[in-house]
Each structure stands twice: as structure tokens, then as C-alpha cells.
Amino acid sequence: MTNKPSGIRERIRQEMVADPQVVEAIVAAVHEQVPVYAALDDSRLPEVRAIAAWGLERLLHLWATDGTLGPADLRRFRGIASARAADGRPVRAVLRAYRVAGTVLTDEVAARAPRLGAADAFALARMLLVSLDTLSEEMATAYAATSEDLAGDRNRALRLLLDDLIAGRHASVGALADRSARLGVQLPDPCCLLVAEPAAADRPDPAHGTATDLLDALAPPGGEVTSLATVRGSRAVLLLPLAASARVAAVLGERSWRGCVVTVESPDRIALAHRLAADALDTAPAHAHRSGRVLTDADAQVLALLAGRPAATPGQIARLVLGPLAEPAQGHLLDALTAYIDSGSANAAARALHLHPQSLRYRLRRVLELTGRDPRDPWHRLTLDIARTVRD
């Protein structure tokens, strides 16, 4: 083996490494030909590009120097495989992506040297076959070992699964299903995400056991559906069946905790739900957390709107807060609410609408029944006021 690069190989290596379109061609081919990679969200593509650029440089260097993969290369491939096992991307899809990348590399070399000599072409083919064989064995072994570790500590594996979901580190619905199957779990569907924290600032940070206690109190016993729990700083994060949201206020009240529960439409929305709930806890005023109350999607969306970073349109926010009150048939109730907010008292609102005060109060009680929000409560009144304003 020689360490001195051959002339044409080194020239092609330099050209391809310097041309960013080569990496883009690899990423595009993998994205098109490997379904798991086609489903990756934009947040994961920079990682794919970085791995493609590193792999391209290393393989071309091996070809130019007649070299072989070294210990540092193998360690990095094993690390990549372990990461893929943790995020649930199937190892066969990962290895197929490397084979697709090898094909693109060969095509790019051929385009730059259409009359490449037999010795150089043979060296390229041999390098790719040997390298792909070696990295396949190393990555498959590391992937299996990591999978066994995760399955061996099931609680840790489930925490890591939720950690990846709330960080947006999921490849696709298919990859998530594959990972869930390996862990023997079925995620709740429909589901909600709860972010909760101790109400008192001097309370100690929750340990994993505290999050588990909340999970035990909220998740239905037995069954095939698995709820998940993890910890972010002083906050517990729980993914629960949607039906559990009805018990959240009582459970948190028993522990003097406050929280925000957000409905999750699909697994790829879990990261957004977490940001929305966490931001709501960061920005909600103290009076929004009255005893026995948990912030909801509607509260979180109003707070996001006030902070200038709404996750929904004004119309969607209005529908979340007002609920049935936004329907034309309930226009008389919305008029009563508007008069009450604008005038500041039931008597004044009744006079403005030419109603008996008792009739006005009855309508305000109906507002509470339909929306779950009491117009007499300062926080609820604010959210109702904002909703009817942005609706108009």
C-alpha cells in the first residue's frame, strides 16, 4: 500500500470534495430512493449532509491512497449506527443509504474521468466493496448492541423515545412505529402532552420518580397503550391518552403543581406541542394558575399570540377559546359576553342590551358552560376578550 496519491485519483478527489453539488446529489438520491430518508423533516437534513460530506471525503481519500478504513473511521460509523438505533431509523435503511451514496460517488467519478484506466476503476470498485462490507458489519453490530441496551432498560428507552419526540428527532411515522414495536409499546392516539412543574419556586427539581408518580396517577392501568414520561429541568413532561386530560387538574392540584396540557394531532406535532406548553408556563401570569386549573391549548395559544409568536391563526385561536360560542346560533350569548366585558358589570351590560340582570347573568353562566371559561375570572375574561376581538 502506498501513501502517495496517484495523479488522476487525487485530481478527481480534489474536484469532488470542492464541489458542493456532489454532496447535494448524494442527499437527493438518498432522499428519493430510501423511503425512511424521504420522510425526514428539515431539521434532520443538515446531519445527513454532514455525514455525506464526511463519508465522501474519506472514501475518496481511501481510493486516492489505496487505503482502508481505520479505527477512527470505524468508531464514527459505530457512533452513527448507535444514534440511528436510538432514533428508531432501521439499520437496513441506513445501510441502503450508504449503498446509494456509493453509486452516486461512482457516477460522479465517471463523469469527471470518462476514460478512467482499468487499474484506477478497479481500485475504486474494490475500495467501495471492501469499505461497504466493513462498515456494514461494524454498523450492524453497533446498532444491535444499542438496541439491546435500550430494550434491556425499558424505562430508560421509553424516556429516550419521548425525549426524541419532543426534540423533533423522529425520522418518520414508519420509523416511529418500528421503534415502538421493538419496545413493545403502542403510543396513545389520540393523545395530549402535559408539561408540569412545582408551583412553589423553592420546591426541589423533580426526579424521574416524580414524573413517574404523575404518570402512574394519570395513565390508565393495564392495556396496550403506553404513556410516556421524562424530565426537562424542573419540569415533568408526559405524553398521555387524550382521555387523561380530564384528570390532570385534580392530580396536579393534589401535588401543588401547575401545568399546561396541549392536544397532539399527530406524532410529528409533539415537538410543537412541547414548545407551546413550555412557553405558556414561562409567560402565564400568576393569576392564570388558580388552584385546580390547568392551562389548555386555548390558553397556550393566547399567550403565544400575546408574545408575538402565535402557533395558530387568530381565527383558530378564537375557535379554541370560544368553542360553541362562535356559532351563529349562540350570537345572543356572545353579545352578552361582549356587553359584560365592555361595561365591566352585569347590571350595566343588562341595561345596554335591555335585559333583566338575571337574564344577563343566566347568559354568562351559559358562556361558562359552553366554553369552560368564567367571564368573572380575570384570566378567563382576558382570554375571552382576546378571542372575541381577534374573531372580529
Protein Blocks (a to p, Z undefined) as FASTA:
>chain_A
ZZbdcfklmmmmmmmmmmmklmmmmmmmmmmmmmklmmpcfklmmmmmmmmmmmmmmmmm
mmmnopacdfklmmmmmmmmmmmmmnopafklmmmmmmmmmmmmmmmmmmmmmmgcfklm
mmmmmmmmmmmmmmmmmmmmmmmmmmmmmmmmmmlmmmmmmmmmmnopafblmlmmmmmm
mnopacdddddddddddfblkbccddfklmmmmmmmmpcgejjbdcddddehjaccdddd
fklmmmmmmmmmmnopacdddddfbfklmmmmmmmmmmmmmmmcfklmgghiacdfklmm
mmmmmnopafbdfklmmmmmnmmmlpmklmmmmmmmmmmmmnopaklmmmmnopafklmm
mmmmmmmmmnopafkbmklmmmmmmmmmmmZZ
